[in-house]
Amino acid sequence: MRWPFKNKIALKLMLCFTSVLVVFGIIIGGVFYQFFKEHTVETKERSMRSQAKRIATAISSNLLILEQHHGDGIAKSNFINFIDNLSQDIVWVVDSERNLNVNKERMARRMKWRQKHPEAQQRPMLALPQDPRDAFAKLPKHIKERVEKCFAEGESFSVEEYNVWLNDIMLTVGEPVYDAQGNVKAVVLLHSPRQGLNKAIWEGLQILLLSLGAALALVMVLSLLLSWRFTRTLNIMRDNAEHLAERHYDVRNNVTQKDEVGELARTLDVLAERLQLADEESQKLEKLRREFIANISHELRTPVTVIRGSLEALRDGVVTEPEDVAEFHEQMYNESLFLQRLINDLLDLSRLQNTDFPIEKEPLNLCAVVQDAVRGSRRLGLEKEIKITAELDKEPYLINGDYGRLRQMLMIFLHNSIKFSPEKSSIEVLLQGQRLQLIDHGCGMKAEDVPHAFDRFYKARNEQNKSGSGLGLAIAKQIALRHDMELTLESELGKGTVITVQLPPELAREDEENGKA
């Protein structure tokens, strides 16, 4: 296994995933902070309003009793201090005489707490005025204006600002207290430190940051694993591609994943298979080429040596008798004919393999070609007394083709059959439907030679084929391909050979007449 950080793609994927998560976390964190802050403040404000209403209701229910003891100065009642002690938030009351009730015991406890926690102090905490009316006069201007408006219009309010007596930024909610006639007799002021809200917001933000940190760590681990899994296949393909470049075509990716990378891996496997087949074919052709060059060299060397030796004997006067001279001339003539045939075979094969080389096709009667080839081959079989017969189940058989090339193909088959057939044997040429067969009863071929019978440069090793070049059947195959014919060869050693030509469909008679016209 490669260390992931040495893998550029794995590192890039991990950094990409991490960057996306970081950006996502920053955005989500900012949005969360803003919404959570607003939500926390709104929730706290609603809670304080509800509590302020309950306190105002409680005071309103006991208003007659409070007025019996204090008149309009109900803010001086210990009942207000009692409510303040029961409440978590700080409760102040402003009555109609503008007296401000402050629970001095609670303020003393708050001052002691701040002295023990200096870090919580923003400024020195001021002592409240002893006179309730003076205490109201020293309230922040903004709060006093809202209290006066609440007395005049009965409007609830909430403000957030620094309170010099509480030495903190406070969220203050104001709620009117009504008498039985619906007049505002007092205003309840409920205070909650802003610091507590900030602490709640910060704790929520900390939870979010911890969650994002854990998610980031998890994403980094998962991205490493996923990127390694993703790039592992790419590394396999890269290594195998290097093996292919070094001509080791037997390597395979063997990847089964069903995605684009899997498709690429399977494509590389197909490429490797085709390269392997091409390499095997190339090696086979190279072997055949070497054998062909050796054969051709031998075939060329023999007649050239004979011709040169004969010429040297005639030039040096070694042979002077007229009969011997004539025999030497005949031998040189025969050898030159062999050289000419060998060269012609090479030229024919080269031309037929070139698709740009045209062959002259025209409507013709295949039966006439078969009969012409049989007549010509009978003269070749006279020496071995071989009987060659033709049986045609129809006359004519019209196709588009090159008369000369088709006759050449049949003559190659017949010449081979004559060469490999024993004396006084027979060769049959049969036309049945769209199938033309040439059957001989000669020596046949070995099973391992049959698949290579039509290969270029291939030559069976036996006594009868010593003078062959191995090009005849290759030329015949090219002629058949150019005429859309399919060749098959069946042979059994010691029993004979059957060559089958699958013919193209016969032309309609009007096609022949149009061609002649």
Secondary structure, DSSP 8 states (H G I E B T S, - for coil): ---GGG-HHHHHHHHHHHHHHHHHHHHHHHHHHHHHHHHHHHHHHHHHHHHHHHHHHHHHHTHHHHHHHHTT-GGGSHHHHHHHHH-SSEEEEEETT--EE--HHHHHHHHHHHHH-GGG-SS------SSHHHHHHTS-HHHHHHHHHHHHH---EEEEEEETTTTEEEEEEEEEEE-TTS-EEEEEEEEEEHHHHHHHHHHHHHHHHHHHHHHHHHHHHHHHHHHHHHHHHHHHHHHHHHHHHTT-TT--------SHHHHHHHHHHHHHHHHHHHHHHHHHHHHHHHHHHHHHHHHHHHHHHHHHHHHHHHHTTS--SHHHHHHHHHHHHHHHHHHHHHHHHHHHHHHHH-TTS----EEEEHHHHHHHHHHHHHHHTTTTT-EEEEEESSS--EEEE-HHHHHHHHHHHHHHHHHHS-TT-EEEEEEETTEEEEEE-S----TTTGGGTTSTT----SGGGTT--S-HHHHHHHHHHHTT-EEEEEEETTTEEEEEEE------HHHHHHHH-
